[in-house]
Amino acid sequence: MELKPDRFERQLAGEPLRPVYLIAGDEPLLVQECADALRARAREEGYGEREVFEVDASFDWNTLSMGMASLSLFASRRLFDLRLPTGKPGREGSEAIRAYCENPAPDTVLLITALEWSKQHAGKWSEAIARVGHLVTVWPVRPNELPDWLERRLRSRGLLAEPAALQLLAERVEGNLLAAAQEVEKLALLLSAVSGKGAAIDETTMAKLVADSSRYDVFQLIEAALAGDAGRCRHLAQALRAEGAQVPGLMPMIARELLLVAGLARIEGEGGNLAGAMRDARIWDSKQALYRRALARHSSRQWEAFAGAAGKVDLMSKGRLPGDAWLALERLLASVADARAVRMLAS
């Protein structure tokens, strides 16, 4: 059965554990929380042994099948935690998962988590999981959905907030669900003394209590470009400029990131081990989906051109080339974010 995260938690509480679960999506916080809920339920049900498998290009799927077939010396019930960052097990992995679903091991739960998911990721292997277990699909929370998401999360902590206060909180966290979750937890602690009174948090109180998690910096600017959000790139660049940031101070990190992605694109284009290259570059698992989407947007040659354009923006910002450095930077980031905007670099 395919479920959304909110229904999954209700389903988990109201039925025996299924033999296999796939929790997949591009929102790391929600994937993590769903997986944590399953792990907690498994512990309650006596699944005392847990084994973790990290899937990369060199992963041997026989390792998983042999582990499941072996007898445990420590617990009668076991949880196998399979990390599949790309959401694509490949032909061998697909067959291994399908075979497991046809004959699940007794007293065993297989949890598969993936930080990328779309209709193109689905296949016979995920359909097999949905038949005998649950497929939990996690989609990013859209900006217009964020106030409702925040309201539900506040209610789960015994808090209420007025619509204007919710909108303010949504603007402060800028779509960063991890920051949003942290702010809700802080609010719960600060307002625990009055939570039983049922009073809703108003906009003034929210403004006093919530930190400005939308503080603009170069890391958010780069992330917005890689994520393909050209509008947010422009918004962040303008905010940085208004705060007094200088282009020469921004360019080292921007150039470094574009050179990194250009290198990854070259490795991918040559058929190399992209997962290994990301690991060597110390790109966190939770961020790898972001880089993969960015790589899919442009060719290797175009990423090389972006890195070269960054060098020109840097020279422009230092007066060694003519032009408006801020305008050139905005054009560069818009082109990184949106393939249709690449022609702007030539103008």
VOKOLLO-774540 format. One record per residue (C-alpha): y, x, z; residue in one letter. Coordinates in steps of 0.25 Angstrom, whole numbers, padded with zeros to 4 digits, always signed. Each point is the difference from the previous one (the first is absolute). Last residue first. Example, Ala and Ser with C-alpha at 12.3 -4.5 7.8 and 13.67 -1.06 7.14 Angstrom:
<recs>
-0004+0055+0029S -0014-0006+0002A 
</recs>
This chain:
<recs>
+0155+0098-0093S -0014+0007-0001A -0003-0004+0014L +0003-0014-0002M -0012-0001-0010R -0009+0001+0012V +0004-0014+0005A -0012-0008-0006R -0009+0009+0008A +0006-0005+0013D +0000+0007+0013A +0000+0014-0005V +0011-0004-0010S +0008-0007+0011A -0001+0013+0008L +0006+0008-0011L +0011-0010-0003R +0004+0000+0014E +0000+0015+0001L +0009+0001-0013A +0010-0010+0006L +0000+0008+0013W +0002+0013-0008A +0011-0005-0008D +0001+0010-0012G +0003+0014-0004P -0010+0011+0003L +0001+0012+0010R +0009-0009+0010G -0010+0000+0011K -0004-0014-0002S -0002+0002-0015M -0010+0012+0003L -0008-0009+0009D +0000-0012-0010V -0005+0010-0011K -0011+0005+0009G -0004-0015+0002A +0000-0002-0015A -0011+0011-0001G -0009-0006+0011A +0002-0014-0008F -0004+0007-0013A -0013+0006+0006E -0003-0015+0005W +0002-0004-0014Q -0010+0010-0006R -0010-0005+0010S +0002-0014-0005S +0007-0011+0008H -0003-0012+0009R -0015+0003+0003A +0005+0012+0008L +0009-0009+0008A -0011-0009+0004R -0009+0011+0004R +0011+0006+0009Y +0002-0013+0007L -0015-0002+0002A -0001+0014+0006Q +0010-0003+0011K -0009-0006+0010S -0010+0011-0002D +0011+0010+0004W +0005+0010-0011I -0004+0014+0005R +0002+0007-0013A -0014+0005+0001D -0005-0015+0002R +0008-0005-0012M -0006+0011-0008A -0014-0004+0005G +0002-0014-0003A +0005+0004-0014L -0012+0008-0003N +0003+0005-0015G -0001-0008-0013G +0011+0008-0007E +0009-0011+0001G -0003-0002+0015E +0004+0014+0003I +0012-0001-0008R +0004-0013+0006A -0002+0007+0014L +0009+0012-0004G +0011-0010-0005A -0001-0008+0013V +0002+0013+0008L +0012+0004-0009L +0006-0013+0002L -0002+0001+0015E +0006+0014+0001R +0012-0004-0009A +0003-0012+0010I -0001+0008+0012M +0009+0011-0005P +0009-0010-0007M +0005-0008+0013L +0010+0011+0006G +0006+0003-0014P +0002-0015-0002V +0009-0001+0012Q -0002-0011+0011A +0013-0006+0005G -0006-0013+0005E +0006-0008-0012A -0008+0010-0009R -0013-0003+0008L +0003-0015-0001A +0002+0001-0015Q -0013+0008-0002A -0008-0010+0009L +0005-0012-0008H -0003+0007-0014R -0014+0004+0005C -0002-0014+0005R +0003-0006-0013G -0009+0010-0008A -0012-0003+0009D -0011+0007-0007G -0007+0005+0012A +0002+0014-0004L +0015-0003+0000A +0000-0007+0013A -0007+0011+0007E +0010+0010-0005I +0011-0008+0006L -0007-0002+0013Q -0002+0015+0001F +0014+0003-0003V +0006-0009+0011D +0005-0013+0003Y -0001-0006+0014R -0008-0013-0002S -0006+0001+0013S +0013-0004+0007D -0004-0002+0014A -0002-0014+0005V +0005-0004+0014L +0015-0002-0002K -0001-0006-0014A -0012-0010+0005M +0009-0004+0011T +0011-0004-0009T -0009-0007-0010E -0006-0009+0010D -0014+0002+0007I -0006-0014+0002A -0001-0005+0015A -0015-0004+0003G +0002+0003+0015K -0013+0008+0001G +0005+0011-0008S +0011+0003+0010V -0005+0012+0007A -0008+0005-0012S +0013+0001-0007L +0000+0016-0001L -0014+0001-0002L -0002-0010-0010A +0012+0005-0007L -0006+0014-0001K -0013-0005-0006E +0008-0008-0010V +0008+0012-0004E -0013+0009-0001Q -0006-0011-0009A +0013+0000-0009A +0000+0015-0001A -0015+0000-0005L +0003-0012-0009L +0012+0008-0007N +0006-0011-0009G +0014+0005+0004E -0002+0000+0015V +0014-0004+0003R +0001-0011-0011E -0012-0007+0005A +0006+0001+0014L +0013-0006-0004L -0008-0011-0008Q -0008-0003+0013L +0013-0001+0008A +0006-0010-0010A -0012-0008+0001P +0000-0001+0015E -0011+0008+0007A -0012-0004+0009L -0009+0009+0008L -0014-0001+0006G -0005+0012-0006R -0008-0008-0011S +0013-0007-0002R +0007+0013-0004L -0010+0003-0010R +0000-0014-0006R +0016+0001-0001E -0001+0014-0006L -0009-0005-0011W +0009-0012-0002D +0012+0010-0001P -0008+0009-0010L -0004-0010-0010E +0013+0001-0008N -0001+0015+0000P -0015-0001-0005R -0011+0004+0009V -0009+0009-0007P -0014-0005-0003W -0012+0001+0009V -0013-0005-0006T -0012-0002+0010V -0013-0001-0007L -0010-0006+0010H -0016+0001+0001G -0012-0004-0008V +0006-0006-0012R +0014+0007+0001A -0007+0014+0000I -0008-0003-0012A +0013-0004-0007E +0006+0013+0004S -0011+0008-0006W +0000-0009-0013K +0014+0004-0002G +0014+0000+0006A +0009+0012-0002H +0007-0006-0012Q +0004-0013+0008K +0008+0009+0009S -0002+0009+0012W +0004+0013+0006E -0001+0005+0014L -0015-0003+0001A -0009-0003+0013T -0015-0002+0000I -0007-0005+0012L -0015+0000+0000L -0006-0007+0012V -0014+0003+0005T -0010-0008+0009D -0009-0001-0012P +0003+0008-0013A +0005-0009-0011P -0010-0002-0012N +0008-0006-0012E +0013+0005+0006C -0005+0014+0001Y -0004+0000-0014A +0013-0005-0004R +0007+0011+0008I -0009+0011-0006A +0002-0005-0014E +0015+0000+0001S +0000+0014+0007G -0008+0006-0012E +0009-0007-0010R +0014+0003+0006G +0003-0004+0014P +0015-0004-0004K +0009-0005+0012G +0007+0013-0001T +0000+0003+0015P -0015-0003+0002L -0002+0002+0015R -0014-0005+0004L -0002-0003+0015D -0015-0003+0003F -0001-0008+0013L -0013+0001+0007R -0009-0009+0009R -0012+0005+0008S +0007+0012+0005A -0002+0015+0004F -0012+0005-0008L +0003-0008-0012S -0010-0001-0011L +0003+0005-0014S +0001-0010-0012A +0015-0002+0002M +0003+0015+0001G -0009+0003-0013M +0008-0011-0008S +0013+0006+0004L -0004+0014-0003T -0006-0004-0013N +0014-0004-0004W +0003+0015-0001D +0015+0001+0001F +0006+0011-0009S +0011-0008-0007A +0004-0006+0014D -0006-0010+0010V +0002+0003+0015E -0011-0005+0008F +0001-0004+0015V -0012-0003+0009E +0001-0010+0012R -0010-0002+0011E +0001-0011+0011G +0000-0013-0009Y -0002-0008+0013G +0007-0013-0004E +0013+0004+0007E +0000+0013-0008R -0002-0007-0013A +0012-0010+0003R +0009+0012+0003A -0004+0007-0013R +0003-0013-0008L +0013-0001+0007A +0003+0015-0003D -0003-0002-0015A +0009-0012-0001C +0011+0008+0007E -0002+0012-0009Q +0001-0008-0013V +0012-0007+0006L +0007+0013+0003L -0004+0007-0013P +0006-0010-0009E -0006+0002-0014D -0013-0007+0001G -0015-0001+0004A -0009-0004+0011I -0014-0001-0005L -0010-0005+0011Y -0015+0001+0000V -0012-0005+0009P +0008-0013+0005R +0004-0001+0015L -0004-0013+0006P +0011-0011-0001E +0013-0005+0006G +0008+0012+0004A -0002+0007-0013L +0004-0013-0008Q +0013-0001+0008R +0004+0015-0003E -0004-0001-0014F +0009-0013-0002R +0012+0009+0003D -0004+0012-0008P -0003-0009-0013K -0015-0003-0003L -0010+0002-0011E -0014-0005+0003M 
</recs>
